Amino acid sequence: MREAAFIKKNKDRWVHFENALKNSRNLVPDELADLYLQIVNDLSYAQTYYSKSKATVYLNDLARKAHFSIYKNKKEKSNRIITFWKYELPLIFSDYQKEFVLSFIIFFVSAGIGLFSVYQDIDFARVVLGDGYVDMTIANIKDGDPMGVYHRMSAWAMFLYITTNNIKVGFNSFVGGIFTPIIPIVILFYNGVMVGTFDGFLIQHGVGIRANSIIWIHGVFEIFVIIVCGSAGLILGNSLLFPKTFTRLQSVQKGFRDGMKISFSTLPFFVCAGFLESFVTRHSLMPLPIALSIIAVSLCIIVFYYIIYPKQLRKKFDNYGFPTED
């Protein structure tokens, strides 16, 4: 069947279903489920014969909305929370892997620029980090504790300050996207240069391995979720510039909604990063194997939840429909 004929044949049913979703409270659950199965069948057909079609994108979005509408009608409120973290967020992540990759590239290319700049002129660190911080770090290096800065403040005060500051940076990265992707890119660039500069400065002073083993205890969570928030800003900015099959208003609404959920997903990780930096990183002379173990576990958690699991779930969803709770 030609794509035009396929759309013409089913368009009225899709529109009816979309309207029904808006008034799902008036639908019998079984009726809503039957409509959902029909859409999933249409989606499977479209993915097989028109994989790059706008109709496939539309049906994919409609099927996802249908599933969440069905789950919202469940009485168990706790199940809705589980569904949100277990299914809804990962499926959204799976739709925006390109933005994640772009955000990652921007950050680490910027870090490379900072690293290279310090190697060209070590005083570049003073421009980026400030004289006070550089002089304090040099003094700590001479005292044999390069990361001594992490135990100069009380743990709880440090936790509150660092966590709120990191959340602010992440939120600004996302919201800045409403003014096109430029602001998220600038924030990613600045933070990347700062990280690369600090790392290069420590390497230049011969304490790179030891210092990085301490920094990345909290840095895995902190850096990665800033990158995630940056990708949320790119999503919002791109929705304004490239509405695709939607009107510009619909595109921005969708971009804001998805970007907000992605940004929200980083909150637990920002809290974990703040906790690690305030209560664990302060033990800057801990044995190297312990530090590396914490880094490895943190990296596995982040990579699994934001990359591996979303891809697995998307593949399962596309092949079999949405997984049900056991």
N, C-alpha and C positions, 0 to 999 in steps of 0.2 A: 504494500500500500504506500502511495506517495505521502510525503509528510503533510502536504496541504490537505489531502483527503482525510488523513488521520486526525488532523486538528479540527477540520470542519465537522467530522463525525462525532467528536467527543467534546467540542468546545462548550456546548450548552450544559452538559453534565458537569464539567469542571467549574463553570461559573456558578451553577446551582450549589455545588459542594462548597465553593469558597464563601458564598453567601450564608450557607447553612452553618459554617464554622463560626461566623460572627454571631449567630444566635443559637449556639450549641446547647445552651441551657434548656431550650425548648424541644430538643431532639431526644428521642429515646436512645439510650446508649447503644443498643443493638443496631439501630438505623445508622448512627454515626460510624460504628465499626464497619458496617457493610459498605458505606460510601468510601471509607478509608481503604478497604481492600481493593475496591475498584480503581482508586487512584494509584495504589501500589502496582497493580497489574499494568496500568497505562504507563507508569514510570518505567517498569521493567521492559516493556515493549519499546518505548522511546529510547532507552539506553542502548538497546540492542541494535536498532535500525537508524536512529538519529542521535548518536551519542553527543555531538557537539551542537545540537540544535537549541534554540532559545526555548522551545517547548519543553525540552528535557530539564533545563534549568528551572523553568516555571513549575513543572510537576514535582521536581525534587523539593522545592521550597514549600509547595502545597502539602506534600506528604508529611514533611517535618512538622508543619503547623498542625496538621490533622492529629498526628500522634500526641503532641503536647496538649491539644485540646481534649483528647480522650483522657489523658492522665489527670488533667485539671479537674475532671468530673469525678475523680475518685474521692471518697470520703476521707481516706487516711492522709492527713496533712504531712506526716513524717515521710510518706512515700514520695510526695512531691519534692521534698528537699533532696532525697536520695536520687530521684530521677534527674533532677537539675544537675547534680554534680557527676552522676554516673553516665548519663546519656546526653542531656541537652548541651552542656558545655563542650564535651569532647566532639560532638557532631558539628558544632559551630567551628571549633578549632580546625576540623578536617576540611572545612570549606575555605580556609584562609591560610593554608600552608605557604603559599607564595609570599604573602605579606610577612609571615614569620621569618622566612628565609631572607627576604629583602631587608628587614629590620636587623637581623643577625649580621648580614654582610655590612650594612652601614656602620654598625657599632664596632665590629672588629677591624674593618678597614680604617676607621677613625683611630682605634687603639694602635694599629700599626703605624699610623702617621705620628701619633704621640711618641711611640717607642723610637721611631727613626729620628724624630726631631731632637730627642734627648741625646741620642748617640752623636748627632751632629754638633750639638751645643748643650752641655749639661745644665747651663743656666736657664735653658728653656723651661726647666722644672719650676723655677722661681716665677716665671710668667704665668704658668697655669695653676700651680699649687699655692703660690704665695711664699714670701720670705720666711714668715713665722713658722709655717708647717715644715718647710724644707730644713730650716735650722734645727727645729725640734727633732726631726727624723735623723739628722746627722749626729746629734748629741746621743740619741738612743742607740744608734749603730756603734758609736764609740764605747757606749756602756755595755755592749754585748747583747742588747735586746732591741732589735730594729723595730719591732711592733709594740714597743712599750706604751705607745699612745693609747692602746686599748684598755689599759687599766689605770688611767689617770682620773677617770670619772666614776662615780658610784654606778653599779650595774643597772639599777632600776632607772635612774635618771638618764643614763645612756640609752637604755632600751626605749624609753618613751620618746626621746629626742630623735634617735636614728629611725625608728619605725615611722613616726609621723612625717619626718622629712622625706623618707623614701617613697611613702605613699603619695606625698605631695608631688614629687618628681614624676611618678607614674601617672597620676591623674592629669597633670599638665601635659604630659606626652599624648594622652588620649584626647583631651578636650581641645588641644591646640590644632587637632586635625580638622576642626570645623572651619578653619581658615586656610584650607588646602593642606597637603601633606608636608609643606615646607617646615612648619614649626616642629612636628615630631622628628623630622630629619635633623633639624638643628639641635634639638635636645639629645638625640642619640649621638650625634657627632661630638657634641661638647663632652658628654659623659664618657664616650669612647676615648677621646683624646686624653682626658684626665686620667683614666685607668691606665692607658698605655704609657703616659708620661711618668706616672708614679712607679709603674713596673720597671720601666727603663732606668729610672733614677736608682732604684734599689739594685738592679743588676750591675749598673756602673760602679756601685759601691761594694760589690762582691757579696751581697747577701740575698740575691734573687731567689734561690731555691728555698732557703729557710723562710724568707718573708712570704713568698707565694703560698707555701704550705699552710701558713696561718691566715693570710688574707682570704683565700678561697674557701675556707671553712664556712664563712658566711657569704662569700662572693658568688658562689654558684647560684644560690637562691636570689640574691640581690640583683646581680647583673642580668640573669636570665629573665626575671619578671619585669625589669625595666625594658628589656628588649620586647617582651610580650606587650607591654603597655604602648611601646612605640609602634608595634604592628597594629594595635587597636586604633591609634591615631592615623596610621596610613589607611586603614579600612575606612574610617570616617572621611578622611580627605579625598580618597578615591571615589567614594560614593557621591561626593559633590561634583567632582570633575567628570566622572564616567558613569552615568546612570544606567547604561546598558538598556535592558528591556523595560525598565521602570521610568516613571516620570521622575524629574529631579527631586521633587519633594518626597516621593515614595522611596527613592534610592537613599536619600539622606536619613530618613526615618529608619530604614533597615540598617544602614551603616552605623547609626548612632546606637540602635538597640543591640546589635551584635557586638559592636565595639565596647559598649558599656558592660555587657556580660563578660567579655574577655578580660576587661580591666578588673571587674569585680572578682574574677577567678584568682587574681594575683594576691588578694588581701591575705589569705592564710600564709602564703609564701613570704610576703613582706614581713609578717609577724615572726615567722620562723627565722628569717634572716636577721631581724633585729634581736631576737633572743640569742641566736648563735654569736652574733657580734658582741653582745653585751655580757653574756655569761660564759661563753666558751672561748672565743677568740682572745679574751683577756689573759688566758693561760698561754701566753705566747711562747713559752719554753717547753710546751708539751712534747712528748716523743713524736717523731715524724710519722711512724706507722699509724698512730691514733688520728693524727690530723688528716692523713691521706684516706683513711677509712671513712671519716665523716664526709670528706669531699666526694668520694666515690658513691656513697649512699645518696647524698643530695643530688648528684648528677643523674643517677639512675631514676630517682623519683620524678625529676623535672622532665627528662627525656621521655620516660614512659607516659606520663600524663598528658603532655602537650604534643607529642609526636607519634609514638608507637601506638598507644591505645586508640587515639582518634582515627588513625588509618585502619586499624583492625575493625573498629566499630562501624566505620563508614562502609567498608567492604561487606561486612555482615548485613548491614542495613540495606545496601543496594541489592544484595543477592536474595535475602530472605524476608525483607520487611523489618520492622522495628522489633528488637528483642523484647520479650516479655519478662516481667519479674518472676523469679522462681517462687 
